[in-house]
């Protein structure tokens, strides 16, 4: 029965650490733009010229 109290305390500490990491990630902007990089791949770069266009 004593082990259950130890496991409860350890699990509460673990949950507190995970919550702290989650709040840190939200505050530091990790979840601000989730779809930006996915859409960036689909956009064309018209400014970048290939080697074929630069050769006379």
MOPAC internal coordinates of N, CA, C and O (Angstrom, degrees):
PM7 1SCF
backbone

  N    0.0000 0     0.00 0     0.00 0    0    0    0
  C    1.4499 1     0.00 0     0.00 0    1    0    0
  C    1.5318 1   111.15 1     0.00 0    2    1    0
  O    1.2310 1   120.53 1   153.02 1    3    2    1
  N    1.3068 1   116.59 1   -26.98 1    3    2    1
  C    1.4637 1   119.66 1  -179.80 1    5    3    2
  C    1.5237 1   111.83 1   -69.33 1    6    5    3
  O    1.2310 1   120.72 1   151.13 1    7    6    5
  N    1.3292 1   116.23 1   -28.87 1    7    6    5
  C    1.4590 1   119.19 1  -178.82 1    9    7    6
  C    1.5205 1   111.89 1   -68.54 1   10    9    7
  O    1.2310 1   120.24 1   150.94 1   11   10    9
  N    1.3301 1   117.15 1   -29.06 1   11   10    9
  C    1.4712 1   119.72 1  -179.89 1   13   11   10
  C    1.5301 1   110.71 1   -65.87 1   14   13   11
  O    1.2310 1   120.30 1   144.14 1   15   14   13
  N    1.3178 1   117.03 1   -35.86 1   15   14   13
  C    1.4663 1   119.54 1   177.50 1   17   15   14
  C    1.5199 1   110.84 1   -68.02 1   18   17   15
  O    1.2310 1   120.38 1   141.61 1   19   18   17
  N    1.3194 1   116.88 1   -38.39 1   19   18   17
  C    1.4584 1   120.45 1   177.07 1   21   19   18
  C    1.5289 1   110.44 1   -65.76 1   22   21   19
  O    1.2310 1   120.19 1   137.39 1   23   22   21
  N    1.3200 1   117.24 1   -42.61 1   23   22   21
  C    1.4570 1   120.24 1   179.88 1   25   23   22
  C    1.5231 1   112.22 1   -66.09 1   26   25   23
  O    1.2310 1   120.11 1   143.80 1   27   26   25
  N    1.3096 1   117.40 1   -36.20 1   27   26   25
  C    1.4652 1   120.39 1   177.08 1   29   27   26
  C    1.5164 1   110.70 1   -64.82 1   30   29   27
  O    1.2310 1   120.35 1   136.51 1   31   30   29
  N    1.3137 1   116.93 1   -43.49 1   31   30   29
  C    1.4723 1   120.60 1   179.63 1   33   31   30
  C    1.5299 1   110.46 1   -65.20 1   34   33   31
  O    1.2310 1   120.49 1   136.07 1   35   34   33
  N    1.3239 1   116.68 1   -43.93 1   35   34   33
  C    1.4661 1   120.21 1   179.87 1   37   35   34
  C    1.5273 1   110.52 1   -63.94 1   38   37   35
  O    1.2310 1   120.08 1   139.03 1   39   38   37
  N    1.3156 1   117.45 1   -40.97 1   39   38   37
  C    1.4655 1   119.44 1  -179.90 1   41   39   38
  C    1.5230 1   111.69 1   -68.38 1   42   41   39
  O    1.2310 1   119.74 1   143.91 1   43   42   41
  N    1.3138 1   118.11 1   -36.09 1   43   42   41
  C    1.4665 1   120.16 1   176.94 1   45   43   42
  C    1.5249 1   111.53 1   -66.93 1   46   45   43
  O    1.2310 1   120.30 1   141.81 1   47   46   45
  N    1.3163 1   117.03 1   -38.19 1   47   46   45
  C    1.4706 1   120.29 1   176.21 1   49   47   46
  C    1.5318 1   109.77 1   -65.31 1   50   49   47
  O    1.2310 1   120.22 1   138.61 1   51   50   49
  N    1.3146 1   117.18 1   -41.39 1   51   50   49
  C    1.4620 1   121.67 1   178.75 1   53   51   50
  C    1.5174 1   111.43 1   -63.17 1   54   53   51
  O    1.2310 1   119.90 1   137.15 1   55   54   53
  N    1.3166 1   117.79 1   -42.85 1   55   54   53
  C    1.4634 1   121.89 1   178.06 1   57   55   54
  C    1.5331 1   110.32 1   -64.83 1   58   57   55
  O    1.2310 1   120.01 1   140.98 1   59   58   57
  N    1.3168 1   117.59 1   -39.02 1   59   58   57
  C    1.4625 1   120.92 1   178.46 1   61   59   58
  C    1.5322 1   110.97 1   -64.55 1   62   61   59
  O    1.2310 1   120.49 1   140.07 1   63   62   61
  N    1.3169 1   116.66 1   -39.93 1   63   62   61
  C    1.4677 1   120.12 1   178.29 1   65   63   62
  C    1.5272 1   110.25 1   -65.89 1   66   65   63
  O    1.2310 1   120.29 1   136.01 1   67   66   65
  N    1.3199 1   117.05 1   -43.99 1   67   66   65
  C    1.4683 1   120.02 1   178.39 1   69   67   66
  C    1.5241 1   112.14 1   -63.47 1   70   69   67
  O    1.2310 1   120.15 1   140.57 1   71   70   69
  N    1.3191 1   117.32 1   -39.43 1   71   70   69
  C    1.4627 1   120.53 1   177.66 1   73   71   70
  C    1.5262 1   110.36 1   -64.93 1   74   73   71
  O    1.2310 1   120.24 1   140.32 1   75   74   73
  N    1.3195 1   117.16 1   -39.68 1   75   74   73
  C    1.4606 1   120.61 1   177.24 1   77   75   74
  C    1.5127 1   112.47 1   -62.89 1   78   77   75
  O    1.2310 1   120.37 1   138.60 1   79   78   77
  N    1.3215 1   116.91 1   -41.40 1   79   78   77
  C    1.4664 1   120.58 1   178.13 1   81   79   78
  C    1.5270 1   110.48 1   -66.33 1   82   81   79
  O    1.2310 1   120.08 1   139.93 1   83   82   81
  N    1.3189 1   117.46 1   -40.07 1   83   82   81
  C    1.4634 1   120.64 1   178.25 1   85   83   82
  C    1.5283 1   111.43 1   -63.84 1   86   85   83
  O    1.2310 1   119.90 1   134.29 1   87   86   85
  N    1.3270 1   117.79 1   -45.71 1   87   86   85
  C    1.4638 1   120.22 1   179.36 1   89   87   86
  C    1.5195 1   111.23 1   -65.22 1   90   89   87
  O    1.2310 1   120.05 1   143.58 1   91   90   89
  N    1.3334 1   117.51 1   -36.42 1   91   90   89
  C    1.4635 1   120.59 1   177.02 1   93   91   90
  C    1.5275 1   110.21 1   -63.19 1   94   93   91
  O    1.2310 1   120.31 1   137.40 1   95   94   93
  N    1.3326 1   117.02 1   -42.60 1   95   94   93
  C    1.4602 1   120.76 1  -178.87 1   97   95   94
  C    1.5229 1   111.23 1   -65.94 1   98   97   95
  O    1.2310 1   120.20 1   141.73 1   99   98   97
  N    1.3176 1   117.23 1   -38.27 1   99   98   97
  C    1.4662 1   120.14 1   179.20 1  101   99   98
  C    1.5224 1   110.35 1   -68.73 1  102  101   99
  O    1.2310 1   120.08 1   137.67 1  103  102  101
  N    1.3120 1   117.46 1   -42.33 1  103  102  101
  C    1.4767 1   120.80 1  -179.45 1  105  103  102
  C    1.5181 1   112.53 1   -68.63 1  106  105  103
  O    1.2310 1   119.97 1   148.45 1  107  106  105
  N    1.3386 1   117.65 1   -31.55 1  107  106  105
  C    1.4602 1   119.31 1  -177.52 1  109  107  106
  C    1.5241 1   112.58 1   -84.74 1  110  109  107
  O    1.2310 1   119.93 1   179.17 1  111  110  109
  N    1.3418 1   117.74 1    -0.83 1  111  110  109
  C    1.4555 1   120.77 1   173.48 1  113  111  110
  C    1.5130 1   114.52 1    88.96 1  114  113  111
  O    1.2310 1   119.24 1  -158.10 1  115  114  113
  N    1.3058 1   119.06 1    21.90 1  115  114  113
  C    1.4548 1   121.52 1  -179.55 1  117  115  114
  C    1.5236 1   112.25 1   -67.92 1  118  117  115
  O    1.2310 1   119.73 1   154.58 1  119  118  117
  N    1.3233 1   118.12 1   -25.42 1  119  118  117
  C    1.4532 1   121.67 1  -175.24 1  121  119  118
  C    1.5248 1   112.17 1  -112.42 1  122  121  119
  O    1.2310 1   119.57 1  -158.48 1  123  122  121
  N    1.3179 1   118.42 1    21.52 1  123  122  121
  C    1.4615 1   121.11 1  -177.44 1  125  123  122
  C    1.5238 1   112.69 1   -70.14 1  126  125  123
  O    1.2310 1   120.02 1   131.05 1  127  126  125
  N    1.3127 1   117.56 1   -48.95 1  127  126  125
  C    1.4654 1   121.57 1  -175.35 1  129  127  126
  C    1.5254 1   108.81 1  -127.94 1  130  129  127
  O    1.2310 1   120.79 1   -90.32 1  131  130  129
  N    1.3283 1   116.10 1    89.68 1  131  130  129
  C    1.4591 1   119.97 1  -176.72 1  133  131  130
  C    1.5166 1   112.81 1   -81.21 1  134  133  131
  O    1.2310 1   119.46 1   154.27 1  135  134  133
  N    1.3303 1   118.63 1   -25.73 1  135  134  133
  C    1.4499 1   121.13 1  -175.10 1  137  135  134
  C    1.5241 1   113.35 1  -106.25 1  138  137  135
  O    1.2310 1   119.60 1   176.95 1  139  138  137
  N    1.3045 1   118.37 1    -3.05 1  139  138  137
  C    1.4586 1   121.39 1  -174.94 1  141  139  138
  C    1.5095 1   113.75 1   -61.76 1  142  141  139
  O    1.2310 1   120.17 1   134.01 1  143  142  141
  N    1.3183 1   117.28 1   -45.99 1  143  142  141
  C    1.4612 1   119.58 1  -178.33 1  145  143  142
  C    1.5221 1   111.72 1   -69.74 1  146  145  143
  O    1.2310 1   120.10 1   148.39 1  147  146  145
  N    1.3101 1   117.42 1   -31.61 1  147  146  145
  C    1.4571 1   120.23 1   176.78 1  149  147  146
  C    1.5192 1   112.22 1   -66.77 1  150  149  147
  O    1.2310 1   120.25 1   142.31 1  151  150  149
  N    1.3174 1   117.12 1   -37.69 1  151  150  149
  C    1.4660 1   121.06 1   178.11 1  153  151  150
  C    1.5253 1   111.38 1   -78.29 1  154  153  151
  O    1.2310 1   120.36 1   152.96 1  155  154  153
  N    1.3212 1   116.92 1   -27.04 1  155  154  153
  C    1.4546 1   120.89 1  -178.48 1  157  155  154
  C    1.5283 1   111.14 1   -65.92 1  158  157  155
  O    1.2310 1   120.31 1   149.04 1  159  158  157
  N    1.3174 1   117.02 1   -30.96 1  159  158  157
  C    1.4599 1   120.60 1   178.99 1  161  159  158
  C    1.5242 1   110.66 1   -65.91 1  162  161  159
  O    1.2310 1   120.37 1   145.24 1  163  162  161
  N    1.3222 1   116.90 1   -34.76 1  163  162  161
  C    1.4554 1   120.94 1  -176.14 1  165  163  162
  C    1.5219 1   113.69 1   -79.10 1  166  165  163
  O    1.2310 1   119.61 1   162.70 1  167  166  165
  N    1.3269 1   118.36 1   -17.30 1  167  166  165
  C    1.4568 1   121.93 1  -179.09 1  169  167  166
  C    1.5183 1   110.54 1   -78.34 1  170  169  167
  O    1.2310 1   120.74 1   -39.68 1  171  170  169
  N    1.3286 1   116.20 1   140.32 1  171  170  169
  C    1.4600 1   121.53 1   178.06 1  173  171  170
  C    1.5196 1   109.69 1   -84.42 1  174  173  171
  O    1.2310 1   121.34 1   -35.79 1  175  174  173
  N    1.3102 1   115.05 1   144.21 1  175  174  173
  C    1.4550 1   121.39 1   173.07 1  177  175  174
  C    1.5156 1   107.85 1  -100.00 1  178  177  175
  O    1.2310 1   120.03 1   -81.96 1  179  178  177
  N    1.3131 1   117.55 1    98.04 1  179  178  177
  C    1.4581 1   121.06 1  -178.63 1  181  179  178
  C    1.5284 1   111.94 1   -78.49 1  182  181  179
  O    1.2310 1   120.02 1   159.43 1  183  182  181
  N    1.3252 1   117.57 1   -20.57 1  183  182  181
  C    1.4617 1   121.22 1  -177.62 1  185  183  182
  C    1.5290 1   112.20 1   -75.79 1  186  185  183
  O    1.2310 1   119.84 1   152.61 1  187  186  185
  N    1.2982 1   117.92 1   -27.39 1  187  186  185
  C    1.4625 1   121.75 1  -176.94 1  189  187  186
  C    1.5244 1   108.82 1   -83.84 1  190  189  187
  O    1.2310 1   121.01 1   -56.80 1  191  190  189
  N    1.3166 1   115.67 1   123.20 1  191  190  189
  C    1.4586 1   120.51 1  -179.71 1  193  191  190
  C    1.5292 1   109.02 1  -100.31 1  194  193  191
  O    1.2310 1   120.51 1   -36.35 1  195  194  193
  N    1.2931 1   116.62 1   143.65 1  195  194  193
  C    1.4421 1   121.12 1   179.12 1  197  195  194
  C    1.5187 1   109.77 1   -84.07 1  198  197  195
  O    1.2310 1   120.33 1    -8.46 1  199  198  197
  N    1.3069 1   116.97 1   171.54 1  199  198  197
  C    1.4738 1   121.57 1   179.44 1  201  199  198
  C    1.5309 1   111.34 1   -64.58 1  202  201  199
  O    1.2310 1   120.79 1   146.28 1  203  202  201
  N    1.3114 1   116.09 1   -33.72 1  203  202  201
  C    1.4639 1   119.59 1  -179.27 1  205  203  202
  C    1.5240 1   111.57 1   -65.33 1  206  205  203
  O    1.2310 1   119.87 1   144.42 1  207  206  205
  N    1.3243 1   117.86 1   -35.58 1  207  206  205
  C    1.4579 1   120.32 1  -179.15 1  209  207  206
  C    1.5174 1   111.69 1   -75.95 1  210  209  207
  O    1.2310 1   119.77 1   154.26 1  211  210  209
  N    1.3241 1   118.04 1   -25.74 1  211  210  209
  C    1.4608 1   121.28 1  -177.12 1  213  211  210
  C    1.5305 1   112.63 1   -84.25 1  214  213  211
  O    1.2310 1   119.44 1   160.13 1  215  214  213
  N    1.3049 1   118.67 1   -19.87 1  215  214  213
  C    1.4644 1   119.99 1  -178.50 1  217  215  214
  C    1.5264 1   110.02 1   -81.82 1  218  217  215
  O    1.2310 1   120.21 1   -41.51 1  219  218  217
  N    1.3384 1   117.20 1   138.49 1  219  218  217
  C    1.4691 1   119.99 1  -178.29 1  221  219  218
  C    1.4957 1   112.93 1   -80.18 1  222  221  219
  O    1.2310 1   120.10 1   180.00 1  223  222  221

